[in-house]
Amino acid sequence: MTRYSNYGSTFGSLTTLATSPVCTGPYPLSNRVLQGPTIAGGPGAQVLACWFDAGKDGYSTAVQGMPPVPPTPVAPLNKLNIACRSSNDRDLTFAGSANPPESVTPPDYTRWIYAAKDVASERPYFLGPSGLYFYTGAGQFPSLTIDHLGTAHAVFSYAPSPLNRFKSDAANVAYVKSTGSTPTLLLPTLYSKWSAKAVLATGVGAQLFPTIASQHVNESGKPYLYVGWIDTAASSTLGAANANAVYDCRFRYSTTGGKSFAKAEIYTDHASASDFWSIGNTLGATAGPGIFHLSWTDNRTSFSKMVPREHICADRE
């Protein structure tokens, strides 16, 4: 991470927020894969950084040799974590340590905050069936926002079972929120407590690359939240051989600060063909007064996974 406090004229030095064990072997591998970092600032001095943490077993759903097995593998747990570190002083300092909790004996779990821990299961490298569609490992990376009250909200995708990761129901969208944004004597670190995982998107098809945005609404005491994602449910009418062959964008919103969400709605007006390699690996979202904006990689003009015609599209609600 780097920071600046003079409107971008100069940037500060780099701060290492998290490190994997030393990479060894013929490839730039690590026993503990850390990817997909994201950061958000609060209404006060709060700053929160989160990332995907494959855990001590490494990325344990390797497919077709990508990514390769870590150089010193341990028994695969096939579970993922959303790990974080927080700052109470506008990121001048961060609580905890860059080294993983298991880097000391006994493990010190105050080194990292866990917005979600031991979630089963990790996403495979490619979307099924048979790993013929786009890279989906990035779907596990968290999207993060801090609302105007200081509460943090995060979404990510996961495989509901390691046994069905190439079937139609290959990924769900999970949501978590912090349960204490003000440090106290009992909770000296910001965002050290989080809610249990709630499932926002499930059912037929894969729900991937979720993104979240918060909105301050003057007439409401609670922030509004918007969650968008890529969904392959539209493929269900094409038969089992074409599972996940097309996708669209869907979203849900909450007017209760995340306590409940309205039903899912389709955001795009036309489905896109799944690409062989990538459909962008991420979505973007933001919210202003009365408007929710969502951007995605659209492939509606392609009719084959081998002939992508991708464009960046955006719309607002």
C-alpha positions in Angstrom: 0.0 0.0 0.0 1.0 3.6 -0.6 -0.6 6.8 0.6 -0.6 10.5 -0.1 -2.0 13.5 1.8 -1.3 16.4 -0.6 -3.8 15.7 -3.3 -1.6 13.4 -5.2 1.5 15.6 -5.6 3.7 13.0 -4.0 3.2 9.5 -2.7 4.6 8.0 0.5 6.8 4.9 0.8 5.3 1.4 0.3 3.8 -0.3 3.4 3.7 -4.1 3.4 0.3 -5.2 4.8 0.7 -9.0 4.4 3.4 -11.4 3.3 3.4 -15.0 2.3 6.1 -17.5 3.3 9.3 -17.2 1.2 8.8 -18.4 -2.3 11.0 -21.4 -3.4 11.3 -23.7 -6.3 11.4 -23.1 -10.1 8.3 -21.0 -10.1 7.3 -17.8 -8.2 5.2 -19.9 -5.8 4.1 -19.4 -2.3 2.7 -21.8 0.3 0.1 -19.2 1.2 -1.5 -17.4 -1.7 -2.5 -13.8 -1.0 -4.4 -12.0 -3.8 -7.1 -9.5 -4.6 -6.3 -6.6 -2.2 -8.8 -3.9 -1.7 -9.0 -0.9 0.6 -11.6 1.5 1.9 -11.6 4.6 4.1 -14.3 5.5 6.7 -16.0 8.7 7.6 -13.4 9.4 10.3 -9.9 8.1 10.5 -10.8 4.5 9.7 -9.0 2.6 7.0 -9.5 -1.0 6.2 -7.5 -3.3 3.8 -8.7 -6.8 3.0 -7.6 -9.6 0.7 -8.1 -13.2 -0.3 -6.0 -15.6 1.9 -5.8 -19.2 0.7 -4.6 -20.3 4.1 -1.8 -22.4 5.2 -2.8 -25.2 2.7 -2.3 -22.9 -0.2 -4.7 -22.6 -3.2 -6.0 -26.2 -2.9 -8.3 -26.4 -5.9 -5.6 -26.3 -8.6 -7.0 -27.1 -12.0 -5.1 -28.2 -15.1 -1.9 -27.3 -13.4 -2.9 -23.6 -12.9 -1.8 -22.5 -10.5 0.8 -25.2 -9.7 0.9 -26.9 -6.4 2.9 -25.0 -3.8 6.5 -26.1 -3.3 5.9 -27.4 0.2 2.2 -28.5 0.2 0.3 -29.4 3.3 -2.9 -31.4 3.6 -5.5 -29.4 1.5 -8.3 -27.9 3.5 -9.9 -26.3 0.5 -11.0 -23.4 2.6 -10.5 -19.7 2.1 -10.2 -16.6 4.3 -11.0 -12.9 3.8 -8.2 -11.4 5.9 -7.8 -7.7 6.8 -5.7 -5.2 8.7 -7.1 -1.9 10.0 -5.8 1.6 10.8 -7.3 4.1 13.3 -5.1 7.0 12.1 -5.8 7.4 8.3 -3.3 4.6 7.5 -0.3 6.1 9.2 0.0 2.8 11.1 -1.8 -0.5 10.8 -2.7 -2.9 13.7 -1.3 -6.4 13.6 1.7 -7.7 11.6 2.4 -8.4 8.0 3.2 -12.0 8.8 0.4 -14.6 8.9 -1.0 -15.7 12.3 0.5 -19.1 11.9 4.0 -17.7 11.4 4.5 -17.9 15.2 3.9 -20.7 17.7 1.2 -20.7 19.0 -0.6 -18.9 16.2 -1.4 -15.2 17.0 -4.7 -14.4 15.5 -4.5 -10.7 16.4 -2.0 -10.3 13.6 -4.7 -10.3 11.0 -8.4 -9.6 11.2 -10.7 -12.2 9.6 -13.8 -10.8 8.0 -14.5 -14.4 7.0 -12.6 -17.5 8.1 -12.5 -21.1 6.9 -15.1 -20.6 4.3 -15.8 -23.8 2.3 -14.8 -24.0 -0.5 -12.2 -22.2 -2.7 -13.2 -21.5 -6.3 -11.4 -23.5 -9.0 -9.2 -21.8 -11.5 -11.6 -22.0 -14.4 -15.4 -22.1 -14.6 -16.9 -25.4 -15.6 -18.1 -27.7 -16.9 -14.7 -29.3 -17.5 -12.9 -26.0 -16.9 -13.7 -24.7 -20.4 -14.7 -21.2 -19.5 -13.2 -18.0 -18.0 -10.9 -17.6 -15.0 -13.0 -17.5 -11.9 -10.4 -17.6 -9.1 -10.7 -13.8 -8.9 -14.3 -14.2 -7.8 -13.0 -15.0 -4.3 -11.4 -11.6 -4.0 -13.3 -9.3 -1.7 -15.1 -6.1 -2.6 -15.2 -3.6 0.3 -17.1 -0.5 1.3 -17.4 1.5 4.5 -20.6 3.4 5.0 -21.2 6.9 6.4 -21.7 5.4 9.9 -18.3 3.6 9.8 -19.5 0.1 9.3 -17.6 -2.0 6.9 -19.3 -4.4 4.4 -17.6 -7.0 2.2 -18.7 -9.5 -0.5 -16.9 -12.4 -2.2 -17.8 -15.6 -4.0 -17.1 -19.2 -2.9 -17.8 -22.7 -4.1 -20.7 -24.2 -2.1 -19.0 -27.6 -2.3 -15.6 -28.8 -3.7 -17.5 -31.6 -5.3 -19.7 -29.5 -7.6 -17.2 -26.8 -8.7 -17.8 -27.7 -12.4 -21.5 -28.1 -12.2 -24.1 -25.4 -12.8 -24.3 -24.4 -9.2 -20.6 -23.6 -9.0 -20.4 -20.4 -7.0 -22.4 -18.4 -4.5 -22.1 -14.7 -3.3 -21.4 -14.2 0.4 -21.8 -11.0 2.4 -20.3 -10.0 5.8 -20.4 -6.8 7.8 -18.4 -5.5 10.7 -20.1 -5.4 14.1 -18.1 -2.8 15.8 -16.5 0.1 14.0 -15.5 2.2 17.2 -12.5 0.9 19.1 -13.0 0.2 22.8 -10.9 -1.2 25.6 -12.3 -4.7 24.8 -12.0 -4.2 21.0 -8.9 -2.0 20.6 -8.6 -2.7 16.9 -11.1 -1.3 14.4 -13.2 -3.9 12.6 -12.1 -6.9 14.7 -15.5 -8.4 14.9 -17.7 -9.5 11.9 -21.0 -11.0 11.3 -21.5 -14.6 10.2 -21.5 -15.2 6.4 -24.8 -14.5 4.7 -25.6 -15.9 1.2 -26.9 -13.2 -1.1 -26.8 -15.1 -4.4 -27.3 -18.8 -4.9 -29.3 -21.3 -7.0 -28.9 -22.5 -10.6 -25.7 -21.2 -12.2 -22.5 -19.6 -10.9 -22.6 -16.2 -9.1 -19.2 -14.5 -9.5 -17.1 -11.4 -9.1 -19.4 -9.6 -6.6 -19.0 -5.9 -6.0 -20.6 -3.7 -3.3 -21.2 0.0 -2.8 -22.8 2.0 0.0 -25.0 5.1 -0.2 -25.8 7.8 2.3 -29.5 8.6 2.0 -30.6 11.7 3.8 -34.1 10.5 4.7 -32.9 7.2 6.1 -31.0 6.5 9.3 -29.5 3.4 7.7 -27.1 3.3 4.7 -28.3 1.8 1.5 -26.1 -1.0 0.1 -26.0 -2.3 -3.5 -24.4 -5.7 -4.5 -23.9 -6.6 -8.1 -22.4 -9.8 -9.6 -22.0 -11.9 -12.8 -24.6 -14.7 -13.0 -24.8 -17.7 -15.3 -28.3 -18.7 -14.4 -29.5 -17.8 -17.9 -27.6 -20.9 -19.2 -30.1 -23.2 -17.4 -32.4 -23.3 -20.5 -29.6 -24.4 -22.8 -29.1 -27.9 -21.5 -26.5 -29.5 -19.3 -23.8 -29.5 -22.0 -24.0 -25.7 -22.1 -24.0 -25.0 -18.3 -22.5 -21.6 -17.7 -22.3 -20.8 -21.4 -23.9 -17.4 -21.1 -24.0 -14.8 -18.3 -25.7 -11.6 -17.3 -25.4 -9.1 -14.4 -27.7 -9.1 -11.4 -28.0 -7.1 -8.2 -29.7 -6.8 -4.9 -30.0 -3.8 -2.6 -30.6 -3.2 1.1 -32.2 -0.2 2.7 -31.5 -1.5 6.2 -27.7 -1.3 6.3 -27.3 -5.0 5.3 -29.9 -6.5 7.7 -32.0 -7.6 4.8 -31.8 -7.4 1.0 -34.5 -7.1 -1.7 -34.8 -9.9 -4.2 -32.3 -10.2 -7.0 -33.0 -8.3 -10.3 -31.3 -8.7 -13.7 -29.3 -5.6 -14.5 -28.3 -6.2 -18.1 -30.8 -6.2 -21.0 -29.0 -9.0 -22.9 -27.0 -12.0 -22.0 -23.3 -12.4 -22.9 -21.4 -15.5 -24.2 -18.9 -16.9 -21.8 -15.3 -16.4 -23.0 -12.7 -19.1 -23.0 -10.2 -17.1 -21.0 -11.6 -14.0 -19.3 -14.6 -11.8 -18.9 -12.8 -9.1 -16.9 -12.4 -10.9 -13.6 -14.1 -8.0 -11.7 -17.0 -5.6 -11.7 -17.1 -2.0 -10.5 -19.7 -0.2 -8.4 -20.3 3.1 -6.8 -23.3 5.0 -5.5 -24.1 8.7 -5.4 -27.2 10.6 -4.3 -30.1 8.5 -5.6 -28.1 6.6 -8.2 -26.3 3.2 -8.2 -23.7 2.7 -10.9 -22.4 -0.7 -12.1 -19.8 -1.6 -14.7 -18.9 -5.0 -16.2 -17.2 -6.7 -19.1 -19.9 -7.4 -21.7 -19.6 -10.0 -24.4 -23.1 -10.0 -25.9 -21.9 -9.7 -29.6 -19.9 -12.9 -29.4 -21.4 -16.2 -30.3 -18.5 -18.5 -29.3 -16.2 -18.9 -26.3 -13.3 -18.8 -28.8 -14.2 -15.5 -30.4 -14.5 -12.8 -27.7 -15.9 -9.4 -28.5 -15.6 -7.8 -25.1 -16.5 -4.3 -24.2 -16.6 -2.4 -20.9 -20.3 -1.5 -20.2 -21.9 0.5 -17.5 -25.4 1.5 -16.4 -27.1 3.1 -13.5 -30.2 2.3 -11.4 
